[in-house]
Amino acid sequence: MFATRGAIKLAARSFSTAVPQQSKVAVLGAAGGIGQPLSLLLKANPRVTELGLYDIHNTPGVAADVGHINTLSNVAGYTAKDTDGLKKALEGAELVVIPAGVPRKPGMTRDDLFNTNASIVRNLAQACAEVCPKAKLLIISNPVNSTVPIATEVFKKAEVYDPKKIFGVTTLDLLRASRFVGDKLGRIADVPVVGGHAGITIIPLFSQVEGLELSKEERDALTYRVQFGGDEVVKAKDGAGSATLSMAFAGARFADSLLRAAAGEDVLEWAFVRTDLYKSEGLEFFSTYVKLDKDGVKEILPLPASISEYEKELVKNAIVELKKSEAKGTAFVAGN
């Protein structure tokens, strides 16, 4: 069974108030539906000492707005019209969070976003590889199952690739699983979620939650709800956007985990990363349990042997889809 967050130091449910080291975080796509609340949460995090915000437009306004929050971090906003705006946002960044791209609309899957967001992530990754190649990349832009391979190939081409430093942020799946199980348990519990970040590739491991007993019907319903929880929000917003606020919270939490690790804490998280766990099946990327340190990924841990047969079947099915998404992202960079 996975260690629980109560057992060792993990990503805090509230931000640390310790005196921070110098930590610049860049947000690319900072004026968007995820970028604005994400920038707000990062400004409130005392571990962040500088924010570099970038988007096509409106970023100076976002910077001015969050800049009035009474934490000591400095904020600067740049747009595509600014000379070297993207470069200035990235210079000196320890973390780069990328929520840039178009959001989902009703009836769309994350994969439907590929044609637009693939180019955006490629271009931003190229800038990161040039300006801040040692920064840790946190990729939120969907489809994560393809955009992480895209960023990886860009860094390989630039000959600055370090697999310890590129992450697909799957934290929202963990939050959803935890919240939905909370209705059953009457308390908030940590639920490991592995695989990927789209549909059936999202695999909540309910078998690892102590004290949780589910009927087959409850298990199936909860699994489906975690896998397609984003659809609930897209439908509820009626075309006005996707899961922007909860995704911003998830991104800020994962960023805080990396900042804590950089400060010397032992931190455990889940993320979509380069791994050899399923190399024998031709798969290079998988979301799993990772130990973090100042350099990024310190250790990748395998799935526990105690997962259920149902969950093993979900993993098997997910691998098929993940391989397709991975190949699509890799081919995009090779063909461009």
C-alpha positions in Angstrom: 0.0 0.0 0.0 1.2 3.5 -0.7 2.4 5.5 2.2 -0.2 8.1 3.3 0.4 11.8 3.5 0.1 11.6 7.3 3.0 9.1 7.5 5.7 11.3 6.1 6.1 14.9 5.0 4.1 15.4 1.8 2.7 18.3 -0.1 1.0 20.4 2.5 -2.7 21.1 2.4 -1.8 24.7 3.1 1.3 26.5 2.0 4.4 26.6 4.2 5.1 29.8 6.1 8.9 29.1 6.4 11.3 31.7 5.3 11.8 30.9 1.5 14.9 30.5 -0.5 15.0 32.5 -3.7 12.5 30.8 -6.0 11.2 32.3 -9.3 8.2 30.7 -10.9 7.1 31.5 -14.4 3.5 30.9 -15.6 3.0 30.7 -19.3 -0.6 31.3 -20.1 -1.0 33.5 -17.1 -4.0 35.5 -18.4 -6.2 32.5 -19.1 -8.8 30.7 -17.1 -6.3 28.5 -15.3 -3.4 31.0 -15.4 -5.1 33.8 -13.4 -6.2 31.8 -10.4 -2.9 29.9 -10.5 -0.9 33.1 -10.5 -3.0 34.3 -7.5 -2.3 31.1 -5.6 1.4 31.2 -6.4 1.6 34.9 -5.3 0.1 33.8 -1.9 2.7 31.1 -1.5 5.6 32.4 0.7 8.0 30.0 -1.0 7.7 32.0 -4.2 9.9 35.0 -4.3 9.3 36.1 -7.9 6.6 35.5 -10.4 7.2 35.9 -14.2 3.9 35.9 -16.0 3.5 35.6 -19.7 0.6 35.4 -22.2 -0.5 36.7 -25.5 -2.3 39.6 -24.0 -3.6 41.1 -20.7 -0.7 39.8 -18.6 0.5 43.2 -17.2 -3.0 43.6 -15.8 -2.9 40.2 -14.1 0.5 41.1 -12.7 -0.7 44.4 -11.4 -3.7 42.8 -9.8 -2.0 39.9 -8.0 1.0 42.2 -7.3 -1.1 44.0 -4.6 -1.4 40.9 -2.5 0.7 41.4 0.6 3.4 38.8 0.2 7.0 39.8 -0.5 7.3 38.2 -3.9 7.8 40.5 -6.9 5.6 40.1 -10.0 6.1 41.1 -13.6 3.8 40.5 -16.6 4.8 40.2 -20.2 3.0 39.8 -23.5 3.9 38.6 -27.0 4.1 42.3 -28.0 6.9 43.0 -25.5 10.4 42.8 -26.8 11.8 39.5 -25.5 8.7 39.2 -23.2 8.8 35.4 -23.1 12.5 35.4 -22.4 12.1 37.9 -19.6 9.4 35.9 -18.0 11.6 32.8 -18.1 15.0 34.2 -17.1 16.1 32.7 -13.7 13.0 30.6 -13.3 13.3 27.5 -11.1 9.8 26.3 -12.0 7.9 26.9 -15.2 4.2 26.1 -15.1 2.4 25.8 -18.5 -1.4 26.1 -18.5 -1.4 27.8 -21.9 -3.8 26.7 -24.6 -7.4 26.5 -25.5 -9.9 25.0 -23.0 -12.3 22.2 -23.7 -15.9 22.9 -24.7 -19.0 20.6 -24.3 -18.6 17.4 -26.4 -14.8 17.8 -26.7 -12.2 15.4 -25.3 -8.8 16.4 -24.2 -7.4 14.8 -27.3 -9.6 17.2 -29.5 -7.3 20.0 -28.2 -4.2 18.4 -29.7 -3.9 20.3 -33.0 -4.0 23.7 -31.2 -2.2 23.0 -27.9 0.5 20.8 -29.4 2.0 23.8 -31.3 1.6 26.1 -28.2 3.4 23.6 -25.9 6.1 23.0 -28.5 6.9 26.7 -28.9 6.9 27.4 -25.2 9.1 24.3 -24.5 11.6 25.6 -27.1 11.8 28.9 -25.3 12.3 27.1 -22.0 15.0 24.9 -23.5 16.8 28.0 -24.6 16.4 30.3 -21.7 16.0 28.1 -18.6 17.0 24.6 -19.5 17.5 23.5 -15.9 14.1 24.7 -14.7 11.5 22.1 -13.8 8.6 22.1 -16.3 5.0 21.6 -15.0 2.8 20.9 -17.9 -0.9 21.4 -17.5 -1.9 22.1 -21.1 -4.0 19.2 -22.5 -3.8 16.6 -23.7 -1.1 16.0 -21.1 -0.6 12.4 -22.3 0.8 13.9 -25.6 2.1 17.3 -24.5 4.6 15.9 -22.0 6.2 13.7 -24.8 6.2 16.9 -27.0 8.1 18.9 -24.4 10.5 15.9 -23.9 11.3 15.7 -27.6 11.9 19.5 -27.8 14.4 19.2 -25.0 16.1 16.2 -26.6 16.5 18.2 -29.8 18.0 21.0 -27.9 20.3 18.5 -26.1 19.3 19.8 -22.7 16.9 17.0 -21.7 16.7 15.8 -18.1 13.9 13.4 -17.4 13.9 14.4 -13.7 12.6 17.8 -14.6 9.6 17.4 -16.9 6.2 16.7 -15.2 2.7 16.3 -16.4 0.5 17.7 -13.7 -2.2 15.0 -12.8 -2.9 16.4 -9.3 -6.5 17.3 -10.2 -7.3 13.6 -10.6 -6.0 13.0 -7.1 -8.1 15.8 -5.7 -11.2 14.5 -7.4 -10.7 11.0 -6.2 -10.1 12.2 -2.7 -13.1 14.5 -2.7 -15.5 11.9 -4.2 -14.4 9.2 -1.8 -14.9 11.7 1.0 -18.7 11.5 0.4 -18.5 7.7 1.0 -16.1 7.8 4.0 -17.3 11.0 5.6 -13.7 12.2 5.7 -11.1 13.3 3.2 -8.7 10.4 2.3 -5.7 10.2 0.0 -6.4 8.2 -3.1 -3.5 7.2 -5.4 -4.3 7.9 -9.1 -2.0 6.4 -11.7 -1.8 6.0 -15.5 -2.4 9.2 -17.5 -4.6 12.3 -17.5 -7.4 11.5 -19.9 -10.5 9.3 -19.7 -9.8 5.6 -19.2 -6.0 6.3 -18.7 -6.9 7.8 -15.3 -6.8 5.0 -12.8 -7.8 5.7 -9.1 -6.5 2.9 -6.9 -9.4 2.7 -4.4 -8.0 -0.6 -3.2 -5.2 1.4 -1.5 -7.6 3.4 0.7 -7.7 2.1 4.2 -11.2 1.5 5.5 -12.9 2.0 2.2 -15.4 -0.7 1.2 -17.1 -0.4 -2.1 -19.6 -2.5 -3.9 -18.9 -3.3 -7.6 -21.5 -0.7 -8.6 -20.0 1.9 -6.3 -16.5 1.1 -7.5 -17.4 1.4 -11.1 -19.4 4.6 -10.6 -16.6 6.3 -8.6 -13.9 5.2 -11.1 -15.9 6.6 -14.0 -16.6 9.9 -12.1 -12.8 10.4 -11.5 -12.0 9.5 -15.1 -14.5 11.9 -16.5 -14.9 14.4 -13.7 -13.8 17.2 -16.1 -16.8 16.6 -18.2 -19.0 17.5 -15.2 -17.4 20.9 -15.1 -17.4 21.5 -18.8 -21.1 20.6 -18.9 -22.0 22.7 -15.9 -20.2 25.7 -17.3 -22.2 25.3 -20.5 -19.5 26.3 -22.9 -18.0 29.0 -20.7 -14.8 26.9 -19.9 -13.4 23.8 -18.3 -12.1 23.0 -14.8 -10.1 26.1 -14.4 -10.3 26.9 -10.7 -9.7 23.3 -9.4 -6.9 22.9 -12.0 -5.3 26.0 -10.8 -5.4 24.7 -7.2 -3.9 21.4 -8.3 -1.1 23.2 -10.2 -0.3 25.4 -7.3 -0.2 22.4 -5.0 2.2 20.5 -7.2 4.4 23.6 -7.6 4.5 23.9 -3.9 5.6 20.2 -3.6 8.6 20.9 -5.9 9.5 24.1 -4.0 9.4 22.1 -0.7 11.6 19.4 -2.2 14.0 22.1 -3.5 14.2 23.4 0.1 15.3 20.0 1.3 12.1 18.3 2.4 11.2 14.7 1.6 8.2 15.0 -0.6 6.1 12.3 -2.2 3.7 13.1 -5.1 2.1 11.6 -8.2 2.9 12.9 -11.6 3.1 11.9 -15.3 6.8 11.4 -15.9 9.3 9.5 -18.0 9.7 6.0 -16.5 10.9 2.5 -17.3 8.0 0.9 -15.4 6.4 -0.3 -18.6 9.3 -0.1 -21.0 8.9 -3.7 -21.9 5.5 -2.8 -23.3 6.8 0.1 -25.3 5.6 2.8 -23.0 7.8 5.6 -21.8 5.4 7.9 -19.8 3.2 7.0 -16.9 1.7 8.8 -14.0 2.9 7.1 -10.8 4.2 7.7 -7.3 7.4 9.7 -7.2 9.8 10.9 -4.6 11.0 14.5 -5.2 14.2 16.3 -4.3 16.0 19.5 -5.2 16.7 18.1 -8.7 13.2 17.0 -9.5 12.4 13.3 -9.6 14.6 11.4 -7.1 12.9 8.0 -7.4 10.0 6.5 -9.3 8.1 3.8 -7.4 6.2 1.0 -9.0 2.5 0.3 -8.4 1.9 -1.8 -5.2 1.5 -5.5 -5.7 -1.7 -5.3 -3.7 -3.8 -3.5 -6.3 -6.9 -5.3 -7.3 -7.5 -7.4 -10.4 -10.0 -4.8 -11.5 -7.3 -2.1 -11.3 -4.7 -4.3 -13.1 -7.2 -4.6 -16.0 -7.6 -0.8 -16.0 -3.8 -0.4 -16.2 -3.7 -2.9 -19.1 -6.3 -0.9 -21.0 -4.7 2.4 -20.2 -1.3 1.4 -21.6 -2.9 0.8 -25.0 -4.3 4.4 -25.0 -1.2 5.9 -23.5 1.1 4.4 -26.2 -1.1 6.0 -28.9 -1.0 9.5 -27.2 2.7 9.2 -26.6 3.4 8.3 -30.3 1.2 11.2 -31.4 3.2 13.7 -29.4 6.5 12.3 -30.4 5.6 12.2 -34.1 4.4 15.8 -33.9 7.8 17.1 -33.0 9.6 14.8 -35.4 7.3 16.1 -38.2 7.8 19.7 -37.4 
